[in-house]
């Protein structure tokens, strides 16, 4: 009698990532993953203790891919900005997985590579050691929020996106100037959330880095 095939950790993660590209973390389950692999859930629990640990490992694969071939260049601000854009691009190609990173985080090699580079860059900036962990935390929270938010918008179907844009135009341009005077005043200049996301990320990150620079002794 032929035994059930043993799947490697990498094969399990690849299949999980494929399922998550067409679904989300809420609908994903270890049982569905096992069915896709043609095995039972118990065999997967030999690799991962629970669903959350599995999802963190999937997110870490994206971070690992983003860091593949990365070489720090430029000053500390350029390094952090380049890293941010690499992460944005990596999760932009697999937007469903960005929400998992934002929600569950990661603790694997990919995560450690990202952490190491941000910490090294902040140390190169000349910040006192006692300030670096707090600054690191703010930068990573900022990037996770911006990247997962942008990637989430990209998963919306074109029809739903256009409906959202129409609702935005109605809400902004149709605002009652007596009740919403500031909104009515700036209505024609207010931009929807989906516009120029890369520019917004760079500007917000640049402001955070400028604040850090201003505090360097």
C-alpha positions as CSV (number, residue, x, y, z in Angstrom):
1,X,0.0,0.0,0.0
2,X,1.4,3.4,-1.0
3,X,1.8,5.8,1.9
4,X,0.5,9.3,1.9
5,X,3.0,11.8,0.4
6,X,5.0,13.9,2.8
7,X,4.9,17.6,1.9
8,X,7.8,19.9,2.6
9,X,7.4,23.1,4.6
10,X,8.1,25.1,1.4
11,X,5.5,23.3,-0.6
12,X,2.9,23.8,2.1
13,X,3.7,27.5,2.2
14,X,3.6,27.9,-1.5
15,X,0.2,26.2,-1.7
16,X,-1.1,28.3,1.2
17,X,0.1,31.5,-0.6
18,X,-1.8,30.4,-3.7
19,X,-5.0,29.9,-1.8
20,X,-4.6,33.3,-0.1
21,X,-4.1,35.0,-3.4
22,X,-7.7,34.2,-4.3
23,X,-9.2,34.5,-0.9
24,X,-8.4,36.1,2.4
25,X,-7.2,35.2,5.9
26,X,-10.8,34.9,7.2
27,X,-11.9,32.3,4.7
28,X,-8.6,30.4,4.8
29,X,-8.3,27.3,6.9
30,X,-5.9,24.5,7.6
31,X,-8.6,22.1,6.4
32,X,-8.9,23.8,3.0
33,X,-5.1,23.8,2.7
34,X,-5.0,20.1,3.5
35,X,-7.6,19.4,0.9
36,X,-5.7,21.3,-1.7
37,X,-2.6,19.3,-0.9
38,X,-4.5,16.0,-0.9
39,X,-3.7,15.3,2.7
40,X,-5.3,15.7,6.1
41,X,-5.0,18.5,8.6
42,X,-3.1,16.5,11.2
43,X,-0.1,16.1,8.8
44,X,0.2,19.9,8.5
45,X,0.2,20.4,12.2
46,X,3.5,18.6,12.3
47,X,4.9,21.7,10.5
48,X,2.8,24.5,12.1
49,X,1.1,24.5,15.5
50,X,-1.9,26.5,14.4
51,X,-3.4,28.7,11.6
52,X,-1.8,31.9,12.9
53,X,1.7,30.4,12.9
54,X,1.1,29.2,9.3
55,X,-0.1,32.6,8.2
56,X,2.9,34.3,9.8
57,X,5.2,31.9,7.9
58,X,3.4,32.8,4.6
59,X,3.9,36.5,5.2
60,X,7.5,35.9,6.1
61,X,8.0,34.3,2.7
62,X,7.0,37.6,1.1
63,X,9.5,39.5,3.3
64,X,12.2,36.9,2.4
65,X,11.5,37.4,-1.3
66,X,11.6,41.2,-0.9
67,X,15.0,41.0,0.8
68,X,16.5,38.6,-1.8
69,X,19.4,40.4,-3.5
70,X,19.0,43.5,-1.4
71,X,22.1,45.5,-0.8
72,X,22.1,48.7,1.4
73,X,23.1,51.8,-0.6
74,X,23.2,55.5,0.2
75,X,22.7,57.1,3.5
76,X,20.4,55.9,6.3
77,X,17.4,57.6,5.0
78,X,17.9,56.3,1.5
79,X,18.3,52.8,2.9
80,X,15.0,52.9,4.8
81,X,13.2,54.4,1.8
82,X,14.6,51.8,-0.6
83,X,13.6,49.0,1.8
84,X,10.0,50.5,2.2
85,X,9.6,50.5,-1.6
86,X,10.8,46.9,-1.9
87,X,8.3,45.8,0.6
88,X,5.6,47.8,-1.1
89,X,6.4,46.2,-4.5
90,X,6.6,42.7,-3.0
91,X,3.2,42.9,-1.3
92,X,1.8,44.8,-4.3
93,X,2.3,41.7,-6.4
94,X,0.5,39.6,-3.8
95,X,-2.0,42.1,-2.2
96,X,-4.1,39.5,-0.3
97,X,-1.0,38.6,1.7
98,X,-0.3,42.2,2.8
99,X,-3.2,42.2,5.2
100,X,-1.8,39.0,6.8
101,X,1.5,40.8,7.4
102,X,-0.3,43.8,8.9
103,X,-2.4,41.7,11.1
104,X,-0.3,38.8,12.2
105,X,3.3,40.1,11.7
106,X,6.1,37.6,11.1
107,X,8.9,36.1,13.1
108,X,11.0,34.2,10.5
109,X,14.1,34.9,8.6
110,X,12.5,37.5,6.3
111,X,11.2,39.5,9.3
112,X,14.7,39.4,10.9
113,X,16.3,40.7,7.7
114,X,13.9,43.6,7.6
115,X,14.4,44.3,11.3
116,X,18.2,44.1,11.0
117,X,18.3,46.6,8.1
118,X,16.0,49.2,9.7
119,X,18.0,48.9,13.0
120,X,21.3,49.1,11.2
121,X,20.1,52.2,9.3
122,X,18.9,53.9,12.4
123,X,22.2,53.2,14.1
124,X,24.1,54.6,11.1
125,X,21.9,57.8,11.5
126,X,23.7,58.4,14.8
127,X,20.7,58.0,17.1
128,X,21.5,57.0,20.7
129,X,20.9,53.3,21.2
130,X,18.1,53.9,23.7
131,X,16.0,55.7,21.1
132,X,16.4,53.2,18.3
133,X,13.9,50.5,19.3
134,X,11.1,53.0,19.7
135,X,11.9,54.7,16.3
136,X,12.1,51.3,14.7
137,X,8.7,50.3,16.0
138,X,7.1,53.5,14.6
139,X,8.6,53.1,11.2
140,X,7.5,49.4,10.8
141,X,4.0,50.2,12.1
142,X,3.8,53.0,9.6
143,X,5.0,50.9,6.7
144,X,2.7,47.9,7.5
145,X,-0.3,50.2,7.7
146,X,0.4,52.1,4.5
147,X,1.4,49.0,2.5
148,X,-1.5,46.8,3.6
149,X,-4.0,49.6,3.1
150,X,-2.7,50.2,-0.5
151,X,-2.7,46.6,-1.3
152,X,-6.2,46.2,0.0
153,X,-7.5,48.8,-2.4
154,X,-5.9,47.0,-5.3
155,X,-8.0,43.8,-4.6
156,X,-11.2,45.7,-5.2
157,X,-13.0,44.8,-8.4
158,X,-13.1,47.6,-11.1
159,X,-16.8,47.9,-10.8
160,X,-16.7,48.3,-7.0
161,X,-13.8,50.7,-7.3
162,X,-15.8,53.0,-9.7
163,X,-18.8,52.8,-7.4
164,X,-16.5,53.9,-4.5
165,X,-15.1,56.8,-6.6
166,X,-18.6,57.9,-7.4
167,X,-19.6,57.8,-3.7
168,X,-16.5,59.8,-2.9
169,X,-17.4,62.5,-5.4
170,X,-20.9,62.7,-4.1
171,X,-19.8,62.9,-0.5
172,X,-17.1,65.5,-1.1
173,X,-18.5,67.7,-3.9
174,X,-22.0,67.5,-2.6
175,X,-21.1,68.4,1.0
176,X,-23.4,71.0,2.6
177,X,-21.2,74.1,3.1
178,X,-23.1,75.2,6.2
179,X,-22.6,71.9,8.0
180,X,-19.2,71.0,6.4
181,X,-17.6,74.4,5.6
182,X,-14.0,73.1,5.5
183,X,-14.9,70.2,3.4
184,X,-16.8,72.4,1.0
185,X,-13.9,74.8,0.8
186,X,-11.3,72.1,-0.1
187,X,-13.7,69.8,-2.0
188,X,-12.1,70.2,-5.4
189,X,-8.6,69.6,-4.1
190,X,-9.4,66.6,-1.8
191,X,-8.1,63.4,-3.4
192,X,-9.5,59.8,-3.0
193,X,-7.6,57.3,-0.9
194,X,-6.5,55.4,-4.0
195,X,-4.7,58.3,-5.6
196,X,-0.9,58.5,-5.7
197,X,-0.3,55.9,-3.0
198,X,3.5,55.6,-3.7
199,X,3.9,59.4,-3.5
200,X,1.9,59.5,-0.2
201,X,4.0,56.7,1.3
202,X,7.3,58.4,0.4
203,X,6.1,61.7,1.7
204,X,4.8,60.3,5.0
205,X,7.9,58.2,5.5
206,X,10.1,61.2,4.6
207,X,8.4,63.2,7.3
208,X,9.0,60.5,9.8
209,X,12.7,60.3,8.9
210,X,13.1,64.1,9.0
211,X,11.7,64.0,12.5
212,X,14.3,61.4,13.4
213,X,17.1,63.5,11.8
214,X,16.1,66.5,13.8
215,X,16.6,64.6,17.0
216,X,20.1,63.3,16.2
217,X,22.6,64.8,18.6
